Amino acid sequence: MKILILGAGKMGSFLCDLLSFDHQVAVYDRDPERLRFTFNVERFAHPEDTAAFEPDLLINAATVKYTIPAFEAILPYMPDKTIISDIASVKYGLPEFYAKTGRPFVSTHPMFGPTFASLSNLSRENAIIIKEGDHLGRIFFRDLYQRLHLNIVEYTFAEHDETIAYSLSIPFASTLVFGSVMKHQDAPGTTFKRHMDIARGVMGEDDYLLSEILFNPLTPAQLERIREKLAELQDIVEHRDGDRMKVFLGEVRENLK
């Protein structure tokens, strides 16, 4: 299969390395410097140069902010046969974009980073495949993610957004609050250091990605749950209520099973 990858960042380069052994792969990035670190693939720095490649599959690995602009820059040079795809963690606007293009598409979300995951061992990581879209495209990504030993689930676009509001918005918001009240510690404890590692990892993400995840229309309801539980915990602590604290801790342990 001929595959064109948009974006030679961490995920784009990872996909180049992964796919180039079994497929004819090319990569496009408007920054020629990034192309220096891709091997065994054809490299393009200008959209019009990709026209002769005529890929069967286009994988958009641009950052969230540029997912749709990257599509718009390259699609005029793509044949009608090309299946277009994204791996974006935020799907806002993509269903409407795909409908407007009228092209076959597939949308997935590999949920393994690269902030925390080890790309050499992904057996404990997950991937989402969106149910809407091209059948053959979904089969391709299912086979790819199975090769990586990822746990695969299928959601609609709407179900994906709901899941992300829960699985990313809650830890991201909690981490931002944690980081916002931190002071330098000369002798930090183990728990503190672990939280700090998570906070530094999250803050290493692109500001636009963090904003878009938190701006998910379903996020405010999750933040309200955090606010309610924090208020409950504060009341328990202020009143030094051992019985309520025992119940609260029991509920937390039950949730973490």
C-alpha positions in Angstrom: 0.0 0.0 0.0 1.2 3.6 -0.7 0.8 5.7 2.4 1.4 9.4 2.8 1.9 10.8 6.3 1.3 14.4 7.1 3.6 15.7 9.8 7.1 14.5 10.8 6.7 15.1 14.5 7.0 12.4 17.2 3.9 10.4 16.0 4.5 11.0 12.3 8.1 9.8 12.6 7.0 6.8 14.7 4.4 5.9 12.0 7.0 6.3 9.2 9.4 3.9 11.0 6.6 1.4 11.7 4.9 1.4 8.3 7.9 1.7 6.0 8.9 -1.9 6.4 5.7 -3.2 4.9 4.5 -0.4 2.7 5.7 2.3 0.3 5.6 5.4 2.6 6.1 9.1 2.0 6.0 11.9 4.5 5.2 15.6 4.1 6.1 18.4 6.5 6.4 22.0 5.7 9.5 22.2 7.9 12.3 20.6 6.0 14.4 20.3 9.1 12.0 17.7 10.5 12.4 15.6 7.4 16.1 15.1 8.2 15.1 12.6 10.9 12.9 10.3 8.7 14.4 7.4 6.9 13.4 4.7 4.4 10.6 7.0 3.1 10.1 9.6 0.4 10.2 13.1 1.7 8.2 16.1 0.6 8.4 19.7 1.8 5.8 21.2 -0.6 2.2 20.1 -1.0 2.3 20.1 -4.8 5.2 17.7 -4.7 3.0 15.0 -3.2 0.7 14.8 -6.3 2.8 12.2 -8.2 2.9 9.9 -5.2 -0.8 9.1 -5.4 -1.3 7.4 -2.0 -3.9 4.8 -1.2 -4.1 6.1 2.4 -3.3 9.5 3.8 -2.6 9.6 7.6 -2.8 13.1 9.1 -0.3 13.2 12.0 -0.2 17.0 12.3 -0.8 18.5 15.7 -4.4 19.1 16.7 -4.3 22.8 15.9 -3.2 22.0 12.3 -5.2 18.8 11.5 -7.8 20.4 9.3 -5.4 23.1 7.8 -3.0 20.2 6.9 -5.9 18.4 5.1 -6.9 21.5 3.3 -3.3 22.1 2.1 -2.8 18.6 0.7 -6.2 17.3 -0.5 -6.2 19.3 -3.8 -3.2 17.1 -4.8 -4.8 13.8 -3.7 -6.6 11.4 -6.1 -10.2 10.5 -5.4 -9.2 7.0 -4.5 -7.2 8.1 -1.4 -8.7 7.2 1.9 -8.0 10.2 4.3 -7.5 9.6 8.0 -6.6 11.4 11.2 -5.2 10.2 14.6 -6.2 13.4 16.4 -7.0 13.3 20.2 -9.6 16.0 19.6 -12.3 15.2 17.0 -14.1 18.6 17.2 -15.0 19.7 13.7 -13.7 16.6 11.9 -17.1 14.9 11.3 -18.3 18.0 9.5 -15.1 18.3 7.6 -15.2 14.7 6.4 -18.8 15.1 5.3 -17.9 18.2 3.4 -15.1 16.5 1.5 -17.2 13.6 0.4 -14.1 11.4 0.5 -13.7 8.0 2.1 -12.2 8.5 5.6 -11.2 6.8 8.8 -10.6 8.4 12.2 -8.7 6.8 15.1 -7.1 7.9 18.3 -4.0 6.0 19.5 -4.0 6.9 23.2 -0.4 6.2 24.0 1.2 9.5 24.1 4.0 10.1 23.4 4.1 12.0 26.7 4.2 9.0 29.0 4.1 5.8 26.9 7.1 3.7 25.9 6.7 3.3 22.2 8.6 0.1 22.3 6.1 -1.5 24.7 2.5 -0.5 24.2 0.8 -3.7 25.5 -0.9 -1.7 28.3 -2.0 1.2 26.1 -5.3 1.8 24.2 -6.5 2.9 20.8 -10.0 4.1 19.7 -11.3 3.4 16.2 -14.3 5.6 15.2 -17.2 3.5 13.9 -18.1 6.0 11.2 -16.0 5.9 8.1 -14.5 3.6 5.5 -14.6 -0.1 6.2 -11.2 -0.9 4.6 -9.7 2.0 6.4 -10.9 0.7 9.8 -9.6 -2.8 9.0 -6.1 -1.3 8.2 -5.9 0.5 11.5 -7.3 -2.4 13.4 -4.6 -4.6 12.0 -1.9 -2.0 12.7 -3.0 -1.5 16.3 -3.2 -5.2 16.9 0.4 -5.5 15.7 1.3 -3.0 18.4 -0.6 -5.1 21.0 -2.9 -2.2 21.8 -6.3 -2.7 23.5 -8.8 -1.6 20.8 -12.3 -0.1 21.3 -14.7 1.3 18.8 -16.7 4.4 19.4 -18.8 6.8 17.4 -17.5 10.4 17.1 -19.9 11.4 19.9 -18.9 8.5 22.2 -15.2 9.4 21.6 -15.8 13.0 22.7 -17.6 11.8 25.9 -14.8 9.3 26.7 -12.1 12.0 26.2 -14.0 14.4 28.4 -13.9 11.8 31.2 -10.5 10.2 30.6 -8.4 13.2 29.7 -10.3 16.3 31.0 -10.4 15.0 34.6 -6.7 14.2 35.0 -5.6 17.2 33.0 -7.8 19.6 35.1 -6.7 17.9 38.4 -3.0 18.2 37.3 -3.4 21.8 36.4 -4.9 22.6 39.8 -2.1 20.6 41.5 0.6 22.5 39.5 -1.0 25.9 40.1 -0.5 25.7 43.9 2.9 24.0 43.9 5.9 25.5 45.7 9.5 24.4 45.6 10.2 21.5 48.0 13.8 20.8 49.2 12.9 17.4 50.5 9.8 16.2 48.5 8.2 12.9 49.4 7.7 10.0 47.0 4.0 10.8 46.3 4.8 14.4 45.7 7.6 13.6 43.2 5.3 11.2 41.3 2.6 13.9 41.0 5.3 16.4 39.9 6.4 14.0 37.2 2.9 13.7 35.9 2.4 17.4 36.0 5.6 18.1 34.1 4.6 15.5 31.5 1.2 17.1 31.0 2.7 20.6 30.8 5.0 19.3 28.1 2.0 19.0 25.8 1.1 21.7 23.3 -1.0 24.5 24.8 -3.5 24.3 22.0 -4.0 20.5 22.7 -4.5 21.1 26.4 -7.0 23.9 25.7 -9.0 22.0 23.1 -9.3 18.9 25.4 -10.5 21.1 28.2 -12.8 23.1 25.9 -14.7 19.9 25.0 -18.4 20.8 25.5 -18.6 17.8 27.9 -15.8 18.9 30.1 -17.7 21.4 32.3 -19.8 18.6 33.7 -16.7 16.7 34.7 -15.2 19.8 36.3 -18.4 20.2 38.3 -18.0 16.7 39.6 -14.4 17.6 40.8 -15.7 20.8 42.4 -18.4 18.9 44.3 -16.1 16.2 45.6 -13.4 18.7 46.6 -16.1 20.7 48.5 -17.2 17.5 50.2 -13.6 16.6 51.1 -12.9 20.1 52.4 -16.0 19.9 54.7 -14.9 16.5 56.0 -11.4 17.8 56.8 -12.5 21.1 58.4 -14.8 19.1 60.7 -12.3 16.3 61.3 -15.1 13.9 60.7 -13.5 10.4 60.9 -16.7 8.5 60.0 -17.3 10.5 56.9 -13.6 10.3 55.9 -13.8 6.5 56.2 -16.8 6.4 53.9 -15.1 8.8 51.4 -11.9 6.7 51.3 -14.0 3.6 50.8 -15.7 5.1 47.8 -12.4 6.1 46.3 -11.0 2.6 46.7 -14.1 1.1 45.2 -13.8 3.5 42.2 -10.2 2.4 41.6 -10.9 -1.3 41.5 
